[in-house]
Amino acid sequence: MSIYKRLLSARGQPIPSGFAPKFIFKPVPKTTNSSAQEIRVSVTIHLHKAHRRFTAGQERVDIEGQTVGECLRNLVDRYPELKPQLFDGKGRLQKTVEIYLNMASAYPDELARPTTNGDRIHITLMLAGG
C-alpha cells in the first residue's frame, strides 16, 4: 500500500478507486545532530592602511568566524604580526582600534558581536596624540 493510501486510511477516509495524488511527498533526509554541526560564517575584513603591510598589502581578507572576536582571532592566526597591532597583552582590543560591523560601530563589546554570512568588518584606527 502506498504512503498516500496509508494516510487516507489512517484518517478513516475512503480510498477512491484510481487514486492518484497531485503532488509527491519526498522523504526528508536524515540529518545529524544540528548542535554538533558547526555553521561556517564567512565575513570580509577591511583593513586600515596602516595594517596592510602585515597582510602583503591586501585591503580585504575573507575570514570565517561566528563573532567579531573569532574573526579577528582567525585573522591574527593567519597574519601573526597583526596581533600586537590589534590586541593588548590581555587579549583586549588596543585602545586606538575601532571596529565597525556593516558600517556601524560595534562598540561596546565589539568582540562578542555575532556575524552572519556576507558581513563586513572594518578595522580603523583612532588618532591619538596631541
N, C-alpha and C positions, 0 to 999 in steps of 0.2 A: 504494500500500500504506500502511495506516495505521501510525502510530508503534507501536501495540500489537503489530501483526503483525510489524513490523521487529524489535522487542525479542525476541519469541519466536523468530523465525527466526535472529537473531544468536546466541542461546543454543543453537541447534541443537535446539530443541524443536519438535515438530509443531504446526501451527496448526489448532486444532479448527474444524470446519465450524460456521457460525453463531456464530462467536466474537463475544462482546460483553463488554467489560470492565465490572467492577462499580464502578470508580472512574474518574475522569477526571484525567489529568495536565494541569496548567495550565503553560504556558510561564513561565519565570522572566523577569521584565522585565529588560532591560539597565540596568545602573546605571553611573554614572560612578565614577571612582576615589574610593574612600571616604576616602583620605588627603587628597584635595583638598577634600572636603566639610567644612564646619565644623558641628559639632554645637552647637545652641543649648541652653544650660542656663539656666533661669530660677530665680532664688532670691529670697527675700524678706529684705530687710534691715530689722531692727527698730532704730530709732534711740533713743539716750538722750534724755531730756527736754531736756538742755542743747543738743542738736544740732538739735532740731526747728524752732528759729527760722530755721535756714538752709534748711529744706525747706517753708516756708509752713505749718508746724505738723503736717506728716504724721508719723505714728507709724511707718508702714511704707512701704517703697519697693520695688517689684519691679524687679529688675535682672538682666541677663544676664551670665554670666561662667563660665569653666571652673575658676577658682580663686578663693579668697577675695580675693587681691590684685587680680585682674582685676575682680571685682565692686566692690571699693572704688574702684578707679580709674574705673570706669564711673559710680559714684555721684558722685565729685567732678567728673567731666566734666559731669554733669547739674546739679550744685549746687556751683559753684566755690568758694563761700565756706566750704564744709566742709573744703577741702584743708588749710589751716593748723591746723584743729581736730583732724584725724586724723593728718597726716603732718608730719614734721620737714623741714628743708631738704634732707636727703639721700634723701628718699622712704621713710624708715622710719616705722613707727607711732610716734606720740607715746608717751612712757613712761607716761602716765596712761590710755591707751586699752587696753581689754581686749576681745578678740574671742572670741565663743562661736559654735561651729558646731553647730547642732542641740542646743542646751542643754549642750554640753560645751566646756570650754576648748580653744581651738585652739592654745594655746601649747605648744611653741615652733614657730617657722616658720609663723606664722599665715597669712601672705600666700601661701605655697606650697600650702596645703591645697586639694585638689581638691573641687569641688562637683558635685552632681547635681541634677536637676530636683526642685523642691519643697523644697530645703534652706532652712534659716532661719539667718541670720547676725544675732547680737545684738551691737550695739556698746554697751559700757558704759564708764563712767569710774571709775577708782580714786580714792579720796580721797587727797589729798596735803596736806601742811602739818602744823602742829603745834599 
